[in-house]
Amino acid sequence: MSRALIEKLRRACEVKVTIDGKNYTVRRPTDAEIVELQRTGGATFAAVAKQFVVGWDLVELDLVPGGGPEPVPFDAELWAEWVADRLEMWAPIANAALDAYFKHRETRDADAKNS
């Protein structure tokens, strides 16, 4: 039961981002992750892009020249390797993750004021 709830919590934190016609699933950072990013200075666009993408709709050809048309299941290690050389993707993905975080905080703060 708790595993299913954890998955529901995580899915509730996801937003979709489309870049150059390709879809990516980005997870909103938690408060703890934001604090850690600030504490360590790790809140660079590249670091956030690597850490918070949790899904994609890519085929092999999107990832490697000469690849095939087969969908590739998301893999965090493959994502980190691939996106490390995709400077143009860092800001849109990082902004989506951080925007989702700040919208969540605003909603939570507004709910607290109304309680």
C-alpha positions as CSV (number, residue, x, y, z in Angstrom):
1,M,0.0,0.0,0.0
2,S,2.7,2.5,0.9
3,R,4.6,1.8,-2.3
4,A,1.5,2.7,-4.3
5,L,1.0,5.9,-2.3
6,I,4.7,6.9,-2.9
7,E,4.1,6.4,-6.6
8,K,1.0,8.6,-6.5
9,L,2.9,11.3,-4.6
10,R,5.7,11.3,-7.2
11,R,3.3,11.4,-10.1
12,A,1.5,14.3,-8.5
13,C,4.8,16.2,-8.7
14,E,5.3,15.7,-12.4
15,V,5.0,18.2,-15.2
16,K,5.4,17.7,-19.0
17,V,7.9,19.7,-21.0
18,T,8.1,19.7,-24.8
19,I,11.4,20.7,-26.4
20,D,11.8,20.5,-30.2
21,G,8.7,18.3,-30.5
22,K,10.0,15.8,-27.9
23,N,8.2,15.2,-24.6
24,Y,10.0,15.0,-21.2
25,T,8.5,14.3,-17.8
26,V,10.0,16.6,-15.1
27,R,9.5,16.0,-11.4
28,R,9.1,19.0,-9.1
29,P,11.8,19.2,-6.5
30,T,10.9,18.7,-2.9
31,D,11.6,21.3,-0.2
32,A,14.5,19.1,1.0
33,E,16.0,18.9,-2.5
34,I,15.7,22.7,-3.0
35,V,17.5,23.3,0.3
36,E,20.2,20.8,-0.7
37,L,20.7,22.4,-4.1
38,Q,21.1,25.8,-2.5
39,R,23.4,24.5,0.2
40,T,25.7,22.8,-2.2
41,G,25.6,25.3,-5.0
42,G,24.2,22.6,-7.2
43,A,21.3,24.6,-8.6
44,T,22.9,25.0,-12.0
45,F,20.7,24.4,-15.0
46,A,22.7,21.3,-15.9
47,A,22.4,19.8,-12.5
48,V,18.7,20.4,-12.2
49,A,18.1,19.1,-15.8
50,K,20.0,15.9,-15.0
51,Q,18.3,15.3,-11.6
52,F,14.7,16.0,-12.2
53,V,13.8,14.4,-15.6
54,V,12.0,11.1,-14.8
55,G,10.6,10.2,-18.2
56,W,10.7,10.8,-22.0
57,D,9.1,9.9,-25.2
58,L,12.3,9.3,-27.2
59,V,13.3,6.7,-29.8
60,E,16.8,5.4,-30.4
61,L,17.4,7.7,-33.3
62,D,16.8,10.7,-31.0
63,L,19.7,9.5,-28.8
64,V,22.3,8.2,-31.3
65,P,23.0,8.9,-34.9
66,G,21.9,6.0,-37.0
67,G,19.7,4.7,-34.3
68,G,16.4,3.0,-35.0
69,P,12.8,4.0,-34.6
70,E,12.3,1.9,-31.5
71,P,11.1,3.7,-28.3
72,V,13.7,3.7,-25.6
73,P,12.5,3.2,-22.0
74,F,13.7,6.0,-19.7
75,D,16.9,5.4,-17.8
76,A,18.3,8.0,-15.4
77,E,21.9,7.1,-16.2
78,L,21.4,7.2,-19.9
79,W,19.5,10.5,-19.5
80,A,22.3,12.1,-17.5
81,E,24.9,11.0,-20.1
82,W,22.9,12.3,-23.0
83,V,21.7,15.6,-21.6
84,A,25.2,16.5,-20.4
85,D,26.0,17.3,-24.0
86,R,22.7,19.2,-24.8
87,L,23.3,22.7,-23.4
88,E,20.1,24.0,-25.2
89,M,17.9,21.7,-23.1
90,W,19.2,22.6,-19.6
91,A,17.4,25.9,-19.1
92,P,13.9,24.9,-20.3
93,I,14.0,21.7,-18.2
94,A,15.5,23.4,-15.1
95,N,13.0,26.3,-15.4
96,A,10.1,23.8,-15.7
97,A,11.2,22.0,-12.5
98,L,11.8,25.2,-10.6
99,D,8.6,26.8,-11.8
100,A,6.6,23.7,-10.7
101,Y,8.3,24.0,-7.3
102,F,7.5,27.7,-6.8
103,K,3.9,27.2,-8.0
104,H,3.5,24.3,-5.5
105,R,4.9,26.5,-2.7
106,E,2.5,29.4,-3.6
107,T,-0.4,27.0,-3.5
108,R,0.7,25.5,-0.2
109,D,1.2,28.9,1.3
110,A,-2.2,30.1,0.1
111,D,-3.8,27.0,1.6
112,A,-2.1,27.6,4.9
113,K,-3.4,31.2,5.0
114,N,-6.9,30.1,4.3
115,S,-6.9,27.4,7.1
